Amino acid sequence: DRASFVRTLADAVGLEIAAEKGDFYEIVPRGLNDVPYSWIELTTLLGASGVSPDFFSANFERDYTFFVFKSPSGAAQASASPSASNLFPGHIFKLQKGKSPLLLQRDVLTLESHIEALANLFLTDPGVPSGDGTFQDTQISGQPTRSLTFKSGTGTTARIQTFRYGWFFGKYLIMSTNDEGLKAAIERL
């Protein structure tokens, strides 16, 4: 279930942090018989299955990259297991040969109509969409992206989190729950 997956992921990243002292981790989530989860299986596990699994399987390679970025706010004790609130997942999808981002842009925009499913890609509840609750045109590392900001709490306990996605190098679609994680993913392409 989702809660077990999040706990296991936090523990696994905690072990990696103790070993590597880094902030970006490529993870291969595995299910029964040690078989890696497909995107469809992972989104079902996370409760994000409204994010068009058929579209992804028809246009992107099955072998996607699942990454976790550990925020600096959780870096104080590198040897301690991090809290899920300091871990931000993301996903890198490579287009299948013969597919074009230009021809898929309209289909990718349909992601934006699945806000509840996208919120489930965060490991903790990101809150509610802020502002008018619509995606905005933004940029990361000089590249165009689309983003939706979530807000939880009020006053000094308010927490702002952003879901962002975009096309990079004409063949990668990246979705991330953290801007620094997205920048780190771009650098690794």
TIGU-896049 format. One line per field, with one value per residue: residue number from 1; x, y, z of N, C-alpha, C in turn. Coordinates in pm, 1 decimal. Layout:
<atoms>
num <- [NUM,...]
n.c1 <- [X,...]
n.c2 <- [Y,...]
n.c3 <- [Z,...]
ca.c1 <- [X,...]
ca.c2 <- [Y,...]
ca.c3 <- [Z,...]
c.c1 <- [X,...]
c.c2 <- [Y,...]
c.c3 <- [Z,...]
</atoms>
This chain:
<atoms>
num <- [1,2,3,4,5,6,7,8,9,10,11,12,13,14,15,16,17,18,19,20,21,22,23,24,25,26,27,28,29,30,31,32,33,34,35,36,37,38,39,40,41,42,43,44,45,46,47,48,49,50,51,52,53,54,55,56,57,58,59,60,61,62,63,64,65,66,67,68,69,70,71,72,73,74,75,76,77,78,79,80,81,82,83,84,85,86,87,88,89,90,91,92,93,94,95,96,97,98,99,100,101,102,103,104,105,106,107,108,109,110,111,112,113,114,115,116,117,118,119,120,121,122,123,124,125,126,127,128,129,130,131,132,133,134,135,136,137,138,139,140,141,142,143,144,145,146,147,148,149,150,151,152,153,154,155,156,157,158,159,160,161,162,163,164,165,166,167,168,169,170,171,172,173,174,175,176,177,178,179,180,181,182,183,184,185,186,187,188,189]
n.c1 <- [83.3,23.8,125.9,313.4,490.1,591.4,719.0,913.6,1054.8,1158.9,1325.6,1505.2,1625.8,1740.9,1941.6,2098.9,2175.4,2336.9,2543.6,2631.7,2607.5,2462.9,2214.9,2040.8,1874.4,1850.0,1597.2,1486.7,1192.0,1057.4,843.9,664.3,859.8,1090.3,1065.5,1086.3,860.5,622.3,535.6,257.7,193.1,325.1,195.7,-58.1,-11.0,62.1,-171.9,-223.4,-338.4,-500.9,-348.9,-324.1,-234.2,-235.5,-161.8,104.0,226.4,195.6,355.0,602.0,918.6,922.2,1100.9,1144.2,1278.4,1276.6,1313.0,1441.0,1464.1,1638.9,1558.6,1742.9,1663.6,1634.4,1884.9,2042.4,2112.0,2275.9,2310.1,2082.4,1759.4,1563.5,1271.2,957.0,858.8,1073.6,1155.1,1139.0,982.5,1034.3,994.7,1129.7,1075.7,1146.2,1096.9,953.5,1112.6,1055.5,846.9,718.2,770.5,633.7,403.0,279.2,221.3,-38.9,-172.3,-20.6,-88.1,-330.7,-268.3,-296.3,-559.8,-594.3,-557.5,-583.4,-474.7,-214.5,-131.6,-98.5,145.1,333.6,509.6,404.6,104.4,41.7,-128.5,-370.1,-437.7,-295.9,-380.9,-561.7,-580.9,-485.0,-254.6,57.4,259.9,602.2,958.9,1249.1,1589.3,1617.2,1443.0,1115.0,843.1,557.5,366.3,218.2,121.8,96.5,-54.8,-28.6,-141.1,-122.2,-12.2,281.7,320.9,270.0,314.7,461.4,446.2,550.7,437.4,586.3,631.7,789.2,925.6,1240.8,1540.1,1421.1,1337.7,1275.8,1039.8,987.4,864.9,827.4,833.2,970.9,1163.4,1448.6,1512.2,1421.4,1600.8,1839.6,1783.3,1772.1,2038.8,2153.3,2079.3]
n.c2 <- [-119.3,241.3,384.9,204.7,185.9,450.9,468.0,265.4,370.4,607.6,492.3,353.1,563.9,688.5,503.0,524.8,791.5,782.4,633.9,774.2,1052.7,1238.9,1425.9,1354.6,1082.8,797.9,569.9,234.4,120.2,-180.1,-464.0,-761.8,-1060.1,-917.8,-757.5,-467.3,-191.9,-91.7,222.6,243.0,62.5,185.8,437.8,350.8,236.3,467.1,604.8,767.1,706.9,829.1,959.7,919.5,623.6,469.0,648.8,702.2,446.1,406.3,597.8,641.1,501.1,191.9,165.1,386.5,663.7,686.1,919.3,1055.9,1348.9,1489.2,1737.9,2034.8,2119.4,1892.9,1802.9,1811.4,1595.3,1367.4,1094.2,1003.6,857.3,1005.1,1213.3,1166.4,1411.8,1558.8,1452.6,1442.0,1322.4,1244.8,1199.2,1065.5,1042.4,883.9,948.3,718.3,584.7,764.4,916.8,1242.9,1534.0,1766.0,1676.8,1553.7,1736.8,1846.2,1623.1,1580.3,1804.1,1727.0,1614.0,1812.6,1821.7,1639.1,1694.6,1595.6,1337.8,1407.4,1539.6,1322.0,1226.3,1344.5,1266.8,1333.6,1495.6,1763.2,1971.3,2213.3,2332.6,2648.6,2999.6,3050.6,2787.5,2681.5,2567.2,2725.5,2898.1,2857.9,2868.3,2663.2,2637.5,2784.8,2658.9,2599.7,2529.7,2384.9,2465.1,2395.8,2527.5,2426.1,2467.1,2423.5,2438.4,2733.1,3071.7,3072.5,2803.8,2742.4,2573.1,2558.6,2393.7,2276.6,2132.8,2041.7,2023.0,1939.3,1944.3,1825.3,1859.9,1766.9,1503.4,1405.3,1385.3,1535.8,1509.8,1666.1,1704.1,1900.4,2188.9,2206.9,1939.5,1885.9,2043.6,1908.7,1663.4,1735.6,1805.1,1553.6,1427.3]
n.c3 <- [0.0,-19.5,208.8,319.2,106.2,95.1,347.9,316.6,100.3,214.4,408.5,240.9,98.0,313.8,379.4,148.9,171.9,397.1,292.2,59.7,91.8,-63.4,-257.9,-458.4,-589.2,-783.6,-805.5,-811.4,-789.8,-672.2,-710.2,-642.6,-659.5,-710.7,-938.8,-1135.1,-1087.8,-1328.0,-1486.1,-1476.0,-1270.2,-1054.1,-1037.1,-973.2,-721.6,-579.7,-584.8,-796.6,-1035.2,-1221.6,-1400.7,-1696.1,-1786.3,-2022.9,-2224.1,-2152.5,-2177.9,-2450.8,-2571.0,-2448.5,-2345.7,-2166.2,-1957.9,-1734.4,-1542.5,-1200.0,-955.4,-647.8,-468.0,-203.3,13.0,111.1,364.8,507.6,550.4,775.7,949.0,805.9,837.4,954.0,901.9,654.7,675.4,513.7,442.3,359.3,127.3,-221.7,-494.3,-845.2,-1201.8,-1496.1,-1833.1,-2136.3,-2474.1,-2706.3,-2998.7,-3297.4,-3200.1,-3127.4,-2932.3,-2999.4,-3129.5,-2919.6,-2725.0,-2675.9,-2572.3,-2341.3,-2196.3,-2089.1,-1849.2,-1663.7,-1591.0,-1397.5,-1115.7,-849.8,-874.7,-953.1,-721.2,-557.6,-636.1,-481.4,-178.1,65.1,175.2,-33.5,8.1,-95.7,-429.7,-494.1,-538.5,-836.2,-890.9,-1127.7,-1381.1,-1452.5,-1694.7,-1680.4,-1611.7,-1595.3,-1552.2,-1787.8,-1959.6,-2094.6,-1877.2,-1711.2,-1427.8,-1107.0,-806.1,-470.1,-149.5,196.8,535.4,751.1,811.9,1007.5,980.7,723.7,416.8,104.0,-200.1,-519.4,-816.3,-1114.9,-1466.3,-1780.9,-2117.5,-2226.0,-2407.4,-2637.4,-2616.8,-2365.9,-2107.7,-1808.4,-1482.5,-1174.4,-817.7,-695.9,-743.1,-731.2,-746.2,-1004.4,-1153.6,-1092.4,-1211.4,-1483.9,-1525.7,-1528.0,-1758.5]
ca.c1 <- [0.0,96.3,198.9,429.0,583.6,656.5,812.4,1025.0,1133.1,1233.9,1432.8,1604.8,1700.5,1822.5,2061.4,2180.9,2232.3,2446.1,2653.6,2681.2,2599.8,2414.2,2078.2,1963.5,1883.6,1768.9,1540.3,1414.1,1094.2,1032.1,730.8,681.4,967.1,1195.9,1043.9,1062.0,726.9,600.3,474.5,118.2,190.2,366.0,90.7,-168.0,32.4,62.8,-304.5,-217.1,-367.0,-572.4,-250.3,-327.6,-134.7,-230.5,-84.3,246.3,276.0,192.9,446.1,730.8,982.5,874.6,1205.2,1150.0,1361.2,1209.9,1417.7,1402.2,1553.7,1629.2,1571.1,1844.6,1610.2,1646.5,2023.3,2117.3,2171.5,2281.8,2303.4,1947.8,1661.0,1489.6,1125.7,897.1,834.0,1195.3,1184.5,1055.4,1001.3,1017.0,990.2,1185.4,1026.4,1210.2,1006.6,983.5,1162.2,950.4,748.3,761.7,708.6,543.8,275.9,222.0,200.0,-180.3,-203.7,45.6,-166.4,-441.4,-221.4,-338.5,-697.6,-590.1,-485.6,-579.5,-377.2,-80.9,-99.4,-56.0,284.2,412.0,509.3,317.1,-4.1,91.4,-230.2,-462.7,-378.8,-306.1,-426.2,-684.2,-576.5,-449.6,-112.8,116.4,381.1,719.0,1085.9,1353.9,1714.3,1596.8,1353.5,974.9,777.4,425.2,372.2,102.7,165.6,6.0,-27.8,-90.3,-115.7,-138.9,82.6,420.3,325.9,235.1,414.1,435.4,512.2,518.0,450.2,631.1,669.0,832.6,1002.0,1381.6,1625.4,1340.0,1302.1,1246.9,937.0,1020.3,769.1,897.4,765.1,1065.6,1239.4,1589.6,1515.8,1409.0,1728.9,1936.7,1748.9,1812.7,2185.8,2194.3,2034.3]
ca.c2 <- [0.0,368.2,418.7,114.9,225.5,576.1,435.1,189.0,463.4,694.0,409.8,325.0,687.2,707.6,419.1,584.8,915.5,744.3,581.6,864.7,1193.0,1318.9,1474.0,1306.7,936.4,721.7,457.3,136.1,55.3,-317.6,-532.7,-905.1,-1127.6,-820.7,-701.4,-323.0,-144.5,-8.3,350.5,215.3,0.6,284.3,538.3,284.7,225.6,599.9,665.9,868.8,634.7,913.1,1020.3,847.2,519.5,424.7,747.6,682.9,320.8,415.5,699.3,648.8,373.1,134.2,187.1,527.4,688.2,738.9,976.2,1124.5,1457.0,1519.3,1882.6,2078.4,2134.4,1764.5,1758.1,1833.0,1470.8,1283.5,952.1,969.9,831.7,1128.1,1211.1,1176.5,1552.6,1615.8,1376.6,1487.3,1235.5,1291.8,1092.6,1101.4,953.3,903.3,918.6,605.7,626.7,802.8,1003.0,1382.1,1613.2,1862.5,1610.5,1502.7,1845.8,1857.9,1509.8,1601.3,1905.9,1664.1,1589.5,1922.8,1802.4,1533.7,1757.4,1506.1,1232.1,1468.7,1565.2,1195.3,1198.4,1389.6,1163.8,1382.5,1577.5,1897.7,2071.3,2245.7,2424.6,2788.4,3092.6,3008.3,2642.3,2641.8,2560.7,2848.3,2885.0,2893.6,2821.7,2605.8,2627.9,2844.2,2575.6,2619.8,2426.4,2418.0,2436.9,2417.3,2544.2,2379.4,2527.8,2358.8,2513.0,2878.8,3148.3,3023.6,2661.6,2726.8,2504.2,2573.6,2291.2,2295.0,2025.0,2104.7,1929.6,2001.1,1867.1,1863.3,1804.2,1711.2,1361.7,1366.9,1452.1,1522.1,1560.3,1671.8,1768.5,1993.3,2258.6,2168.5,1802.7,1894.0,2093.1,1798.9,1562.4,1789.0,1795.9,1414.6,1373.1]
ca.c3 <- [0.0,-33.0,331.1,328.4,1.1,135.9,457.3,259.3,20.0,307.1,466.6,137.2,73.8,433.3,364.8,43.7,224.6,486.3,211.5,-43.8,132.6,-174.5,-245.4,-572.9,-590.9,-877.5,-732.9,-891.5,-702.7,-716.1,-650.3,-621.2,-732.7,-739.3,-1072.1,-1125.7,-1118.0,-1445.6,-1451.0,-1442.9,-1136.7,-953.6,-1018.0,-902.1,-582.8,-518.9,-593.3,-901.3,-1159.1,-1317.4,-1489.3,-1822.9,-1805.9,-2162.5,-2298.5,-2122.9,-2234.4,-2596.9,-2624.6,-2380.1,-2315.9,-2039.8,-1857.5,-1696.5,-1424.6,-1080.9,-870.8,-525.0,-428.5,-60.9,26.8,206.3,499.8,575.6,538.4,899.2,995.5,687.2,868.4,1001.1,798.2,633.7,681.7,380.4,411.5,301.4,6.0,-331.8,-610.6,-982.0,-1301.0,-1626.4,-1937.2,-2265.4,-2584.3,-2793.9,-3129.7,-3390.0,-3134.0,-3123.3,-2825.7,-3060.2,-3156.8,-2794.8,-2629.4,-2638.7,-2485.0,-2211.9,-2124.3,-2015.9,-1712.2,-1578.9,-1545.3,-1294.8,-1004.4,-733.6,-904.1,-949.0,-580.5,-499.4,-671.6,-365.8,-74.8,171.3,122.0,-64.1,37.4,-204.0,-527.9,-451.3,-641.7,-904.3,-907.4,-1264.4,-1413.7,-1504.7,-1775.5,-1600.1,-1666.7,-1509.3,-1628.6,-1919.1,-2039.8,-2057.8,-1797.4,-1659.2,-1284.2,-1020.4,-668.7,-365.2,-19.8,313.0,658.8,748.3,893.4,1015.4,946.4,582.5,334.6,-38.6,-281.5,-660.6,-914.9,-1239.3,-1572.2,-1905.3,-2216.1,-2224.8,-2511.8,-2744.4,-2603.6,-2227.1,-2029.9,-1666.8,-1384.4,-1046.7,-705.2,-634.3,-846.8,-726.6,-796.9,-1149.8,-1205.4,-1079.7,-1312.8,-1613.1,-1534.1,-1543.5,-1887.1]
c.c1 <- [87.1,181.2,323.9,535.3,661.5,757.3,935.1,1115.4,1216.9,1349.0,1543.3,1689.4,1788.6,1950.3,2155.0,2249.6,2350.8,2567.4,2714.5,2684.9,2556.2,2272.8,1987.7,1984.7,1793.1,1726.3,1473.3,1315.4,1057.4,915.5,763.8,790.5,1075.9,1186.4,1015.4,917.3,726.4,541.3,329.9,107.3,225.7,256.7,-30.6,-134.6,24.3,-75.3,-309.9,-254.2,-450.4,-479.4,-228.2,-220.5,-123.9,-147.8,65.1,299.5,280.3,302.4,585.0,787.3,935.1,971.9,1218.4,1242.0,1275.5,1322.0,1356.7,1509.6,1530.7,1656.4,1677.6,1791.9,1617.8,1789.7,2103.1,2184.2,2170.4,2269.3,2165.5,1856.5,1577.8,1340.1,1073.2,872.2,956.6,1237.2,1085.8,1081.3,981.4,1029.5,1045.0,1139.8,1096.3,1112.0,1050.4,1033.3,1042.5,841.9,805.4,693.2,606.2,405.5,205.8,187.1,55.3,-221.0,-142.5,-29.7,-283.4,-400.4,-282.4,-482.7,-707.3,-515.8,-476.8,-477.3,-235.3,-38.4,-50.8,84.6,380.6,407.8,425.4,211.6,46.7,-7.2,-321.3,-394.1,-399.6,-349.1,-555.5,-683.5,-546.1,-298.4,-68.6,234.9,497.0,844.9,1172.7,1476.6,1696.8,1503.8,1208.7,919.0,636.3,426.4,240.6,154.0,55.3,44.2,-100.3,-53.7,-137.7,-30.2,222.5,432.3,290.6,350.1,371.1,514.8,465.0,538.2,484.3,662.8,712.2,907.0,1145.8,1456.8,1545.8,1302.7,1270.5,1133.4,973.1,908.2,840.0,813.9,857.5,1150.6,1386.2,1608.1,1506.1,1539.3,1835.4,1909.2,1793.9,1963.2,2233.3,2152.1,2147.9]
c.c2 <- [124.8,399.7,332.8,152.4,350.1,549.5,362.3,279.7,553.9,617.3,384.2,448.6,718.1,625.8,477.4,711.8,884.1,699.8,687.9,1011.9,1283.9,1366.9,1427.3,1157.1,878.6,595.0,363.8,66.9,-81.6,-377.4,-678.0,-962.0,-1032.0,-760.7,-552.0,-288.1,-71.1,124.5,328.7,157.2,102.0,387.7,477.7,275.2,360.2,666.3,775.8,809.6,713.7,976.8,926.9,740.9,472.2,519.5,725.3,555.3,325.9,506.3,705.0,509.2,323.9,164.4,337.2,541.0,749.8,793.0,1039.7,1228.1,1482.5,1667.8,1918.4,2090.6,2004.0,1716.0,1766.3,1706.7,1370.8,1135.9,909.3,944.8,957.6,1105.5,1223.2,1321.9,1621.7,1545.1,1414.3,1401.8,1308.1,1174.3,1145.1,995.9,986.2,861.5,793.5,662.1,656.8,891.0,1144.1,1457.5,1712.6,1801.3,1561.9,1612.8,1856.9,1745.3,1528.6,1706.1,1844.3,1623.3,1690.7,1909.0,1696.5,1582.6,1666.0,1393.9,1287.7,1498.4,1437.6,1154.0,1252.2,1278.0,1203.0,1471.7,1718.9,2008.8,2091.4,2337.9,2569.0,2876.5,3044.1,2858.4,2596.1,2641.2,2692.3,2813.4,2937.6,2847.3,2763.4,2589.0,2677.9,2764.9,2599.6,2500.7,2474.9,2381.0,2468.5,2420.4,2499.2,2448.8,2447.9,2439.9,2661.5,2943.5,3089.7,2875.2,2635.9,2660.2,2514.9,2465.6,2307.3,2167.1,2093.1,1995.6,2006.2,1902.8,1917.6,1787.1,1730.1,1565.1,1315.6,1451.5,1427.9,1583.9,1557.5,1744.2,1866.2,2056.6,2218.2,2024.6,1800.1,1941.8,1983.6,1691.2,1608.2,1775.5,1654.1,1353.9,1366.0]
c.c3 <- [0.0,90.0,346.5,225.9,42.6,247.9,403.8,177.3,109.4,371.2,365.8,108.1,193.4,426.5,260.1,94.2,315.6,405.6,120.4,-5.7,17.1,-152.0,-359.6,-585.1,-697.2,-804.9,-833.0,-797.8,-758.4,-639.8,-623.8,-710.6,-780.3,-880.0,-1058.0,-1160.8,-1251.4,-1397.0,-1407.0,-1302.0,-1028.2,-930.4,-947.5,-753.3,-510.6,-519.1,-697.0,-1036.8,-1258.9,-1418.2,-1608.4,-1847.1,-1950.8,-2248.7,-2276.9,-2185.7,-2387.1,-2653.4,-2563.1,-2356.7,-2179.3,-1926.1,-1830.5,-1574.6,-1315.5,-993.4,-747.3,-495.0,-280.0,-43.1,129.1,348.2,577.4,581.8,668.4,950.7,881.6,719.5,917.6,882.8,778.7,650.1,539.7,342.6,352.8,173.1,-103.1,-455.3,-742.9,-1077.2,-1433.1,-1725.9,-2068.5,-2374.0,-2659.1,-2926.8,-3220.1,-3329.6,-3122.1,-3010.2,-2881.5,-3083.9,-3029.6,-2694.2,-2583.6,-2543.9,-2346.5,-2129.7,-2047.3,-1874.6,-1615.8,-1529.3,-1435.9,-1170.6,-883.2,-754.5,-898.4,-805.8,-513.4,-542.4,-566.1,-261.9,45.6,106.5,93.6,-30.6,-81.9,-303.4,-483.0,-568.9,-704.0,-936.2,-1047.9,-1282.5,-1476.9,-1594.4,-1693.0,-1673.2,-1557.0,-1598.1,-1771.5,-2010.3,-1996.7,-1980.4,-1764.5,-1512.1,-1215.4,-877.7,-573.6,-235.0,87.9,436.8,640.3,833.7,889.4,982.3,799.9,506.7,189.5,-111.8,-426.0,-738.4,-1046.5,-1341.3,-1696.5,-1993.5,-2216.5,-2333.6,-2619.2,-2730.8,-2462.3,-2170.9,-1883.9,-1585.4,-1250.4,-942.2,-632.8,-744.4,-848.1,-776.6,-948.1,-1212.4,-1201.0,-1184.0,-1451.5,-1631.0,-1562.0,-1676.7,-1986.3]
</atoms>
